[in-house]
Structures are given as C-alpha cells and as structure tokens.
Amino acid sequence: MIELFLLGIALAMDSMTVSIVNGMKYRNYGRKEMNLASFSFGFFQGLMPLLGYLVFTPIMNQIEKYDHWVVLIVLSLIGIGMIKEAFDKEELAEKSSAFSLKILLGESIATAIDALSSGIVLPEFPISPYLSCFIIFVITFIICMIAHRLGKKLALLLKEKAPIFGGIILILIGVKTVLEHLGYI
C-alpha cells in the first residue's frame, strides 16, 4: 500500500510545480480557483492511470513514443506566453488576475499524460484500480492545494519576476519530461 502512496506523490510532482506557478501568476487567485485547479489536476492525475489500465494497455508503447513531446509543446507554449506577458507591464497588470479554465485544462492534461503508463502497475496493488486512482486523485489534490498557497507566497517575494520564473519552470518541466523519456535522466 505504501507503493501506491509513493506513486501518487510521484505523479503529483509536475502538477505541484504548475500549481506553484499558478499561485505566482494569478493575482486574484482565491479559494474557489485554487479548489477548482487542485480538483482539475487531481482528476486528470487519477483519470490517466485508469485510462492506461482500461484502454491503453495494449497500445501503451505507441502512446509513450509521443506523449513527452505533447507535454513539452503544451507547457512550453504556456511558459513562453507567461514570459512574454512579463515584459509587457500593462498586459501583465490586466492578465495577471485572469484565471483561465482553458489554460487550466491544458495544464492539467499536459501534466497528467505521463500518468497513462502508470496504469499498468494498478493490478499490483492490493485494492481495486478504481480505488487506487481515487487515492492518486486525493493525494494530488492535497499537494496542489498546498502548492498554490506556496506560489502565492513566492509571488510576493518575486513580484514582477514571478511570471518569468514561472514560465521558465513550465518550459523546464517539458524539457525534463522529454529527457526522461529519451533516457538522459
């Protein structure tokens, strides 16, 4: 059972990092937005292993050939957008509080795509795959709630540099994902 909790924590790490970035990026990021974002990250982190288990196990090798590139592209586009916004002070003031469901959905899916392959280990746990995925959801939700608050505190320290820092982090997550899949790290 400890393996399941460790898997949940490991799967939540990219979502945690993006949650910190979102906490830094969105100035008017209240409890409602944090709950919604944490739910979204948790939902997709729990859903992807289940999809991997139910649907994609026979074709997992084909998906794994490309999933890391999708993560790199999506997170890099979001990160580059954040960095560009940081250099336009007026645009930053207008958009820094604009929480976007479309961007949240993209972040949630991009950070969870890797979790598809973890579906093949679900039968190894002594509980049902459905309960295992629910536990992964809960772990991710809690970690992301904490991470959003940490991001808010970092935004106070970094001020105008927070979007640049956050954009770089998102791009680096994408690069890390590709390097892991290519076997460099």
C-alpha positions in Angstrom: 0.0 0.0 0.0 2.9 2.4 0.7 3.9 1.9 -3.0 0.5 3.4 -4.0 1.0 6.5 -1.9 4.5 6.9 -3.3 3.2 6.6 -6.8 0.5 9.2 -6.0 3.2 11.6 -4.7 5.4 11.0 -7.7 2.6 11.6 -10.2 1.6 14.8 -8.4 5.0 16.4 -8.7 4.5 18.1 -12.1 1.0 19.2 -11.0 2.5 20.6 -7.8 5.1 22.6 -9.7 2.5 24.0 -12.1 0.3 24.8 -9.1 3.1 26.8 -7.5 3.5 28.7 -10.9 -0.3 29.4 -11.0 -0.2 30.7 -7.4 2.6 33.1 -8.5 0.9 34.1 -11.8 -2.7 34.8 -10.9 -3.0 37.8 -8.5 -6.7 37.3 -7.8 -6.4 33.6 -7.3 -8.9 32.9 -4.5 -10.0 29.8 -2.7 -12.6 28.9 -5.4 -9.9 29.0 -8.2 -7.4 27.0 -6.0 -10.0 24.4 -5.3 -11.0 24.1 -9.0 -7.4 23.9 -10.1 -6.5 21.4 -7.5 -9.5 19.3 -8.4 -8.6 19.5 -12.1 -5.0 18.4 -11.5 -6.1 15.6 -9.2 -8.9 14.5 -11.5 -6.6 14.1 -14.5 -3.8 12.5 -12.4 -6.3 10.0 -11.2 -8.0 9.5 -14.6 -4.9 8.9 -16.7 -3.7 5.8 -14.9 -7.2 4.4 -15.0 -7.4 5.1 -18.8 -4.0 3.5 -19.1 -5.2 0.4 -17.2 -8.6 0.1 -19.0 -8.0 1.3 -22.6 -4.4 1.9 -23.5 -2.5 -1.1 -22.0 -2.5 -2.8 -25.4 -1.2 0.3 -27.3 0.9 1.9 -24.5 4.1 1.5 -26.4 2.7 3.7 -29.3 1.5 6.4 -26.9 4.7 6.5 -25.0 6.6 7.3 -28.2 4.9 10.7 -28.4 3.4 11.8 -25.1 6.5 13.5 -23.8 6.6 15.7 -27.0 3.0 16.8 -26.3 3.9 17.7 -22.7 6.9 19.8 -24.0 4.9 21.6 -26.6 1.9 22.5 -24.3 3.9 23.5 -21.3 6.4 25.5 -23.5 3.7 27.4 -25.2 2.1 28.3 -21.8 5.5 29.2 -20.4 6.5 31.3 -23.3 3.2 33.2 -23.1 3.9 33.9 -19.4 7.4 35.2 -20.2 6.1 37.4 -23.0 3.4 38.8 -20.7 6.0 39.7 -18.1 7.8 42.1 -20.4 4.6 43.9 -21.3 3.8 45.6 -17.9 0.3 46.9 -19.0 -0.7 43.5 -20.3 0.7 41.8 -17.1 -1.4 44.1 -14.9 -4.6 43.2 -17.0 -3.9 39.5 -17.4 -2.2 38.6 -14.1 -5.6 38.1 -12.5 -7.3 36.4 -15.4 -7.7 32.8 -14.4 -8.4 30.8 -17.5 -10.3 27.4 -17.5 -8.9 26.7 -21.0 -5.3 27.1 -19.8 -6.1 25.1 -16.6 -7.4 22.2 -18.7 -4.3 22.3 -20.9 -2.0 22.3 -17.8 -4.0 19.5 -16.2 -3.9 17.2 -19.2 -0.2 18.0 -20.0 1.0 17.3 -16.5 -1.0 14.0 -16.4 -0.2 12.5 -19.8 2.8 10.7 -18.3 0.5 9.0 -15.8 -1.1 6.9 -18.6 1.8 4.5 -18.4 1.4 4.0 -14.7 -1.9 2.3 -15.3 -0.1 -1.0 -16.0 1.0 -1.2 -12.3 -2.5 -0.8 -10.9 -3.2 -4.6 -10.8 -0.1 -4.9 -8.5 -1.9 -3.1 -5.6 -4.0 -5.0 -3.1 -7.0 -2.8 -3.8 -9.1 -2.1 -6.9 -7.6 0.0 -9.7 -10.6 2.4 -9.2 -9.8 3.0 -5.5 -6.1 3.3 -6.4 -6.9 6.1 -8.9 -9.1 7.8 -6.3 -6.3 7.8 -3.8 -4.0 9.3 -6.5 -6.6 12.0 -7.1 -6.8 12.8 -3.3 -3.0 12.9 -3.0 -2.7 15.2 -6.0 -5.5 17.5 -4.8 -3.9 18.0 -1.3 -0.4 18.5 -2.7 -1.7 21.1 -5.2 -3.7 23.0 -2.6 -0.5 23.4 -0.6 1.5 24.3 -3.7 -1.0 27.0 -4.7 -0.5 28.7 -1.4 3.2 28.4 -1.6 3.0 30.0 -5.1 1.1 33.0 -3.6 3.8 33.5 -1.1 6.6 33.3 -3.7 4.7 35.8 -5.9 5.0 38.3 -3.0 8.8 37.7 -2.9 9.4 37.7 -6.6 6.9 40.4 -7.6 7.2 41.3 -11.3 9.7 38.5 -11.9 7.2 35.8 -10.9 5.7 35.2 -14.4 9.2 35.0 -15.9 10.3 32.5 -13.2 7.0 30.6 -13.6 7.3 30.4 -17.4 10.9 29.1 -17.2 9.7 26.4 -14.8 7.0 25.3 -17.1 9.4 25.0 -20.0 11.9 23.1 -17.9 9.2 20.6 -16.8 8.6 20.0 -20.5 12.3 19.6 -21.2 12.7 17.3 -18.2 9.8 15.1 -19.4 11.5 14.7 -22.8 14.9 14.0 -21.3 13.4 11.4 -19.0 11.7 9.6 -21.9 14.8 9.7 -24.0 16.8 8.1 -21.1 19.1 11.1 -20.4 17.9 11.5 -16.8 
